[in-house]
Protein backbone atom coordinates (compact mmCIF):
# COMPACT_ATOMS: atom_id res chain seq x y z
CA UNK A 1 0.00 0.00 0.00
CA UNK A 2 1.36 3.41 -0.99
CA UNK A 3 1.32 6.20 1.53
CA UNK A 4 -0.45 9.31 0.34
CA UNK A 5 0.95 12.49 1.86
CA UNK A 6 -1.30 15.49 2.50
CA UNK A 7 -1.03 18.25 -0.11
CA UNK A 8 0.82 20.62 2.24
CA UNK A 9 3.47 17.97 2.94
CA UNK A 10 3.99 17.39 -0.79
CA UNK A 11 4.28 21.15 -1.32
CA UNK A 12 6.85 21.43 1.47
CA UNK A 13 8.88 18.54 0.07
CA UNK A 14 8.88 20.11 -3.39
CA UNK A 15 9.92 23.51 -2.01
CA UNK A 16 12.78 21.90 -0.10
CA UNK A 17 13.88 19.99 -3.21
CA UNK A 18 13.87 23.19 -5.27
CA UNK A 19 15.95 24.93 -2.59
CA UNK A 20 18.45 22.05 -2.45
CA UNK A 21 18.84 21.91 -6.23
CA UNK A 22 19.16 25.69 -6.52
CA UNK A 23 21.77 25.74 -3.75
CA UNK A 24 23.90 23.18 -5.59
CA UNK A 25 23.67 25.05 -8.89
CA UNK A 26 24.25 28.49 -7.38
CA UNK A 27 27.36 27.37 -5.53
CA UNK A 28 28.81 25.56 -8.53
CA UNK A 29 27.89 28.04 -11.27
CA UNK A 30 27.09 31.33 -9.54
CA UNK A 31 23.98 33.23 -8.48
CA UNK A 32 23.88 35.33 -11.64
CA UNK A 33 24.74 32.54 -14.06
CA UNK A 34 21.97 30.12 -13.04
CA UNK A 35 18.49 30.80 -14.39
CA UNK A 36 15.12 29.51 -13.26
CA UNK A 37 15.06 27.46 -16.47
CA UNK A 38 18.35 25.83 -15.47
CA UNK A 39 16.89 24.81 -12.11
CA UNK A 40 13.68 23.49 -13.72
CA UNK A 41 15.67 21.49 -16.30
CA UNK A 42 17.96 20.05 -13.63
CA UNK A 43 14.92 18.85 -11.67
CA UNK A 44 12.89 17.73 -14.66
CA UNK A 45 9.96 19.96 -13.72
CA UNK A 46 8.31 22.98 -15.30
CA UNK A 47 9.41 26.50 -14.43
CA UNK A 48 5.79 27.13 -13.44
CA UNK A 49 6.21 24.66 -10.57
CA UNK A 50 9.12 26.69 -9.20
CA UNK A 51 7.08 29.89 -9.39
CA UNK A 52 4.37 28.18 -7.36
CA UNK A 53 6.78 28.22 -4.43
CA UNK A 54 8.97 31.25 -5.20
CA UNK A 55 7.58 34.36 -6.87
CA UNK A 56 10.93 35.27 -8.44
CA UNK A 57 14.63 34.40 -8.47
CA UNK A 58 15.47 36.97 -5.80
CA UNK A 59 13.08 35.28 -3.38
CA UNK A 60 14.68 31.91 -4.15
CA UNK A 61 18.18 33.29 -3.58
CA UNK A 62 17.04 34.77 -0.27
CA UNK A 63 15.76 31.33 0.77
CA UNK A 64 18.94 29.58 -0.38
CA UNK A 65 21.35 31.94 1.38
CA UNK A 66 19.27 31.97 4.55
CA UNK A 67 19.02 28.19 4.70
CA UNK A 68 22.70 27.72 3.98
CA UNK A 69 23.66 30.21 6.66
CA UNK A 70 21.50 28.41 9.24
CA UNK A 71 23.09 25.04 8.41
CA UNK A 72 26.61 26.45 8.69
CA UNK A 73 25.77 28.34 11.89
CA UNK A 74 24.45 25.16 13.49
CA UNK A 75 27.65 23.35 12.56
CA UNK A 76 29.88 26.16 13.84
CA UNK A 77 27.94 26.30 17.11
CA UNK A 78 28.44 22.55 17.58
CA UNK A 79 32.18 22.82 16.97
CA UNK A 80 32.53 25.77 19.35
CA UNK A 81 30.54 23.93 22.03
CA UNK A 82 33.22 21.21 22.06
CA UNK A 83 35.79 23.82 23.23
CA UNK A 84 38.68 22.12 21.47
CA UNK A 85 42.16 23.56 21.29
CA UNK A 86 41.65 27.05 19.81
CA UNK A 87 43.94 26.46 16.84
CA UNK A 88 42.36 23.12 15.97
CA UNK A 89 38.91 24.70 16.29
CA UNK A 90 39.64 27.26 13.55
CA UNK A 91 40.68 24.53 11.13
CA UNK A 92 37.61 22.46 12.02
CA UNK A 93 35.34 25.41 11.23
CA UNK A 94 37.18 25.97 7.96
CA UNK A 95 36.64 22.31 7.02
CA UNK A 96 32.94 22.55 7.83
CA UNK A 97 32.46 25.70 5.78
CA UNK A 98 34.24 24.24 2.75
CA UNK A 99 32.07 21.12 2.90
CA UNK A 100 28.97 23.25 2.53
CA UNK A 101 30.29 25.85 0.09
CA UNK A 102 31.70 23.32 -2.41
CA UNK A 103 35.06 25.13 -2.63
CA UNK A 104 33.19 28.16 -4.08
CA UNK A 105 34.35 27.39 -7.62
CA UNK A 106 32.19 30.15 -9.12
CA UNK A 107 32.94 32.83 -6.48
CA UNK A 108 29.26 33.00 -5.44
CA UNK A 109 29.93 35.75 -2.88
CA UNK A 110 31.31 38.00 -5.63
CA UNK A 111 28.21 37.48 -7.80
CA UNK A 112 25.92 37.92 -4.81
CA UNK A 113 27.58 41.20 -3.86
CA UNK A 114 27.49 42.54 -7.42
CA UNK A 115 24.03 41.49 -8.56
CA UNK A 116 22.07 41.06 -5.32
CA UNK A 117 23.56 43.68 -2.96
CA UNK A 118 20.66 43.75 -0.50
CA UNK A 119 20.77 40.01 0.05
CA UNK A 120 24.55 40.20 0.34
CA UNK A 121 24.37 42.99 2.93
CA UNK A 122 21.89 41.04 5.06
CA UNK A 123 23.98 37.88 4.86
CA UNK A 124 27.19 39.75 5.65
CA UNK A 125 25.63 41.19 8.83
CA UNK A 126 24.59 37.70 9.94
CA UNK A 127 28.05 36.36 9.20
CA UNK A 128 29.67 39.19 11.14
CA UNK A 129 27.53 38.58 14.23
CA UNK A 130 28.22 34.83 14.11
CA UNK A 131 31.95 35.25 13.62
CA UNK A 132 32.28 37.89 16.30
CA UNK A 133 30.85 35.53 18.91
CA UNK A 134 32.84 32.55 17.66
CA UNK A 135 36.19 34.28 17.09
CA UNK A 136 36.07 36.25 20.35
CA UNK A 137 35.42 33.05 22.26
CA UNK A 138 38.23 31.35 20.36
CA UNK A 139 40.65 34.17 21.18
CA UNK A 140 39.76 34.28 24.88
CA UNK A 141 40.20 30.52 25.27
CA UNK A 142 43.41 30.63 23.27
CA UNK A 143 44.83 33.32 25.56
CA UNK A 144 43.77 31.40 28.66
CA UNK A 145 45.40 28.18 27.40
CA UNK A 146 48.60 29.97 26.43
CA UNK A 147 48.52 29.38 22.66
CA UNK A 148 47.68 33.04 21.91
CA UNK A 149 49.51 36.09 23.27
CA UNK A 150 47.94 37.66 26.34
CA UNK A 151 48.32 41.25 25.07
CA UNK A 152 45.86 40.88 22.19
CA UNK A 153 42.94 43.28 21.73
CA UNK A 154 40.23 40.67 21.26
CA UNK A 155 37.68 43.02 19.68
CA UNK A 156 40.21 44.38 17.18
CA UNK A 157 41.58 40.96 16.20
CA UNK A 158 38.09 39.50 15.73
CA UNK A 159 37.18 42.35 13.35
CA UNK A 160 40.44 42.04 11.42
CA UNK A 161 39.79 38.32 11.11
CA UNK A 162 36.32 38.91 9.67
CA UNK A 163 37.65 41.53 7.27
CA UNK A 164 40.32 39.10 6.10
CA UNK A 165 37.84 36.27 5.52
CA UNK A 166 35.65 38.58 3.44
CA UNK A 167 38.64 40.07 1.63
CA UNK A 168 40.10 36.81 0.35
CA UNK A 169 36.79 36.12 -1.40
CA UNK A 170 37.35 39.14 -3.66
CA UNK A 171 37.68 37.46 -7.04
CA UNK A 172 39.56 40.41 -8.53
CA UNK A 173 42.25 40.31 -5.83
CA UNK A 174 42.39 36.53 -5.60
CA UNK A 175 41.23 35.01 -8.93
CA UNK A 176 40.01 31.44 -8.58
CA UNK A 177 42.15 30.42 -11.53
CA UNK A 178 45.18 31.15 -9.37
CA UNK A 179 43.92 30.30 -5.87
CA UNK A 180 41.27 27.77 -4.90
CA UNK A 181 39.10 28.88 -2.01
CA UNK A 182 40.32 25.98 0.10
CA UNK A 183 43.92 27.05 -0.45
CA UNK A 184 43.13 30.69 0.32
CA UNK A 185 41.46 29.79 3.60
CA UNK A 186 44.37 27.53 4.53
CA UNK A 187 46.88 30.31 3.84
CA UNK A 188 44.80 32.90 5.67
CA UNK A 189 44.33 30.73 8.75
CA UNK A 190 48.05 30.09 9.07
CA UNK A 191 48.77 33.80 8.51
CA UNK A 192 46.21 34.76 11.18
CA UNK A 193 47.41 32.24 13.75
CA UNK A 194 51.10 33.02 13.31
CA UNK A 195 50.34 36.67 13.95
CA UNK A 196 48.71 36.08 17.33
CA UNK A 197 50.19 32.91 18.82
CA UNK A 198 52.87 32.26 21.40
CA UNK A 199 55.78 29.83 21.09
CA UNK A 200 53.47 27.20 22.53
CA UNK A 201 50.92 28.11 19.89
CA UNK A 202 53.50 27.82 17.11
CA UNK A 203 54.37 24.31 18.28
CA UNK A 204 50.67 23.41 18.25
CA UNK A 205 50.23 24.89 14.77
CA UNK A 206 53.24 23.02 13.37
CA UNK A 207 52.06 19.72 14.86
CA UNK A 208 48.56 20.22 13.49
CA UNK A 209 49.78 21.10 9.99
CA UNK A 210 52.28 18.23 9.93
CA UNK A 211 49.70 15.70 11.16
CA UNK A 212 47.08 16.76 8.63
CA UNK A 213 49.53 16.84 5.73
CA UNK A 214 50.46 13.24 6.47
CA UNK A 215 46.86 12.02 6.47
N, C-alpha and C positions, 0 to 999 in steps of 0.2 A: 504494500500500500504506500502510495506517495504522499508525503506531507505537503499540505497546501498552506503556504504562509499567508497571513493577512496582507492586504494591499500595502499598508504603511510599512510593513517589514520589507517587502519586496522593493519599495521605493527607497528605503534607507540603504539596503544592500547595493542597489544600483548607484546611488549617489556616492557611496563609499568606493565602489569599483571605479567610477569615473575619476574620483579624487586620486586614487592610487595610480591609475594609468597616467593621468595628467602629471602627477608628481614625477614619475619615472621619465616621461618625455621632456618635461621642463628642465630637469636636472641634467639630462644627457644632451639636449639640443638647444636649450635656452628658452626663456619666457617669451621673447619676441618671435623667435623662429617657429615655434609650434603653433599651429592654428587649431581651431575647433574641428575642422575637417580631419586634421591629422589624428586627433584624439578619437574621433568617431570611427575612422578607418582602422585604427589600431585595435579598437574594441569590437569592430564588426557590428556597430549599431548606427542608427541614423543620427545626424547632427541635431535633429528635432528632439531626440531623447535627452541629449545633454542639456538643451535649453529648457527642458521640463524641470530640471533641477538647478540650473544656473542661468540667470537671465543674460549674462554676457561673460566674456573672457576675463574681465577684471574681477568679477565676483568669484570666478573659479580660481584665479590666482590668489585672491585673498584667502580662500578656503585652504588651498594647498600650502601656502606659506604659514598660515596659522596652525594647521595640523602638524606640519613638519616641525615647527618651533616647539609645540607642546610635547612631541615625542622626544626631541633632543633634550628639552628641559627636564623631562622625567628621568632620562638616562643620566644626565649630569647630576641631578639631585641624588640619585642612587649611588653614584660614584663618590660624591662628596660625603655622603652619610657614612661611608666606610672609613673615612678619616685615615687613608693610607699615608705613606710617606709623601710629603708635599710634591716632590719632584716626580715621583711615579704617578701621582694623581693627575698632573698636567698632561702627561703622555697618554694616560688612560682616557681622558676627556677628548684629546685629539683623535685617538683611535675611534671612539664612539662617533664623533662628528663626521669623520671621513666615511664611516660605514653608511651613514644616512645621506650624505651629500654626494656620494658616487664619484669622489675625486674632482667634482665640479669641472668636468671636461669642457663645458660650454661657457664657463664664467657666468653662471646665472645671476650672481649678485650684481655684476656690471650691467647686464641687461635689465634687471629689475630696477636699479637705480636710474638708468637712462630713460626707460620707457614707462615705468610705473612708479614714479617718485613718491607718491603718497603712501603706497603700500610699503615701499622701501623704508621710508621714514618711520612708519609705525613699527615695522619689524626691527629696525635698528635700535629704537628705544627699548623694545622688549629685550633684545640681546644685551644692551648695555646694562639694564637692571639685573639681568641674570648673571652676567659676568662680573659685575661689581660685587655681588654677594659671594659668588664662588671664589673669585680671585683674592678678595680681601681675606676670606677665611683661610685660603691656601697660604697666603703670605704670613698671617698671624701664626698659624700652626708651624710653618717653616721656620719662623724666627724662634718660636718656643723650643723647637726640636734642635736648633743649632745649624740647620742646613742653609738658612738665609741670614744675612747680616742683620744685626739688631738695631742699626741706625737708619733703616729704610723708612721712608714716608709711605705708608701703606696706601693712602688715598691717591697719592701721585702715581705710584707704581701701577696700581690697578687701572688707572685711566690711560697711562702710557701703553699698558698691555693691550687694552681694548683698541686703542688707536692703531697699534701695530697689526693686530689681527685683521682689522678692517682694511688697513693700508696695503697689506700684501695681496689682497683680492682685487687690487686695481690692475685690470688687464693691460693697461697702457704701460704701467711701470714694470709689471711682472707678466709678460706675455706667456700664455700657457704652452706655446710652442717651445719655449725655453725652460720654463719651470712648471712641473706638475704641482697641483695644489698640495698633495701629500708631502712633496719635497719642501715646498715653501714653509709649510707648518712645522716640519721637522727642523729646518734651519732656524726659523723664528724662535721656536721653543728653546733650542740650545743657546741661541743668542741672548734671550731673555733670562734664562737661568744663570748663565755665566756672569751676567751683569749684576746679579743680586745675591749670589750664594757665597758661602764661606768655604774654607778649605775642606771642611767636612762635606759640604754640599757638592763640591767639585768631585770628591771621591765617589759620592753617591751617583752623580751624573755619569761619570766615566764607567762605573760598574753597570749602570742601567743600559747605557748605549752599547757597551761591549757584549752584555748578555743578550740583548735583543738582536744585535747584528749576527750573532752566532746561531740564532734560532732558525 
